[in-house]
Amino acid sequence: RKKAVVIGAGIAGIASAIRLRAKGYDVDVYEANSYAGGKLSEFVIEGFRFDAGPSLFTMPQYVDELFLLAGKKPPAYFSYRKLDIVCRYFYEDGTRISAWADEDKFASEIENKTVDTAKAIKAFLKKSRNIYAITHHVFLERSLHKLGTYLRLPTLMSFLRMPAIDPFRTMNEANSSFFKDSKTVRFFNRYATYNGSDPYRAPATLNIIPHLEQHFGAWFPEGGMYSITKSLVKLAEDLGVKFHYNTLVQEIIVRDAQARGVLINGMVAEADIVISNMDVWFTYKKLLKDQLPPKRILKQERSSSALIFYWGIRHRFPELDLHNIFFSENYREEFKAIWQDGKIYEDPTVYVNISSKYNPDDAPPGCENWFVMINVPSNVGQDWDRLIAEARTNIIAKLSRNLKIDVEAVICTENILDPRSIESQTFSYCGSLYGSGSNNRFSAFLRHPNFTGKIKKLYFAGGSVHPGGGIPLALLSAKIAVNSIR
Ligand code: FAD
């Protein structure tokens, strides 16, 4: 049997391994950490369990697809439930908006809480649906780097309908011309952060994202986000994939312009196919040192990063749900600080995720596990210790103001993740969450392909390559990479 090596057990690495196995390869996955999942991992501290990275689960069909591909029934490994309220939004003037999954309920909620109408919301979501209809089969599900993609009639039709995807305005321009209330504009601008972008620069094409959340729903995996990783590792192992933890790949062996295997602890593990799930920037800088890197691609601006406080909270907040957002009063200044000044704004938008709302075992009785995150710039050597200390004070003040309680007084444990640790734990260049950024209207074309024309038998899967970051797209990258194997 032919042999494949996957470098990294991030979600796209695991998905690649399952797909390779389904194609009949013997598969070895080498992972530098002692655990699988990369960013999609978990930890437990003093009775509190935390999902370390992703907290919002959308498009579960791409996970199910892997079980079905392997001839298994997904519920035997993995189940999830749909959220009725996707997220609760808090504004400083006391307005609270619940984003209902049900479109009618959501539209009336916005009508009741802002000056915008239910009709406007429905028209906006229709536009969002239209962007998805035009783009998904070209930009998300296929390689943009194969002639075959462009020769298909649906692709040609999509290109003819390009103006409808709104690539020439920024998200903020489109949203502020559509809605009257700055609260609604902020609400929809925030979707730019789903792939680490800036709504004041990113093309309005990213208004596709509300449709993905509204139409395909937001879900909670039973057991928490980490159960996505655990169930896929279990599936891969059941299929015969071998995982090697604490095993750093040092080099991809290339001979006669073809990948031949990888170097581990000075020993060569030969392979017919190599898939790198390592951030593509580090793949070239560390594993392919003798090869000419694709400079233009590697120079692309990185997506934003995150600062996360994992707080054990000895109090319960009935007004909070699984996902909660506390909006900044000056969204434009917040993004200017991140993208132009490389800093953290003094009144950041704060996201609080509480998995113990759905999974009570995640916190001791009477307590909640808070994952408190703000968007921050990627790491270019800022004085993070100072920025983190300032941000912590500002976040606690903001949450205390909105929740009318001294939040500091109810924190009983704390862990912190910042751009430096994101980079060192998962080899993500500059600690960016989603690889290269999407602020440029040509970003989709400037992401690294899932293969390289220069080195045969080498493929790339993960959030730093086409079609981009986030769990659904990382899973699609594995699909496109493995489908590209001749
Ligand atoms: P990664 O998770 O980056 O893993 C790569 C793996 O490769 C790591 O385990 C690393 O150790 C290993 N590796 C690298 N180099 C080597 C080597 N040389 N040898 C051996 N092993 C190596 N997405 C969502 O969909 N929803 C969210 O709510 C969301 N929120 C997020 C919040 C945070 C804080 C973060 C960090 C990310 C978030 N994301 C979210 C993004 C999502 O986590 C990522 O896009 C996705 O998990 C990326 O997966 P990946 O397969 O590219 O690999």
Boltz pocket constraint, residues with backbone or C-beta under 6 A from the ligand:
constraints:
  - pocket:
      binder: B
      contacts: [[A, 7], [A, 8], [A, 9], [A, 10], [A, 11], [A, 12], [A, 13], [A, 30], [A, 31], [A, 32], [A, 33], [A, 35], [A, 36], [A, 37], [A, 38], [A, 39], [A, 40], [A, 52], [A, 53], [A, 54], [A, 55], [A, 56], [A, 57], [A, 58], [A, 194], [A, 247], [A, 248], [A, 249], [A, 250], [A, 277], [A, 278], [A, 279], [A, 306], [A, 308], [A, 422], [A, 425], [A, 426], [A, 427], [A, 428], [A, 433], [A, 434], [A, 461], [A, 462], [A, 463], [A, 464], [A, 468], [A, 469], [A, 470], [A, 471], [A, 472], [A, 474]]
      max_distance: 6.0
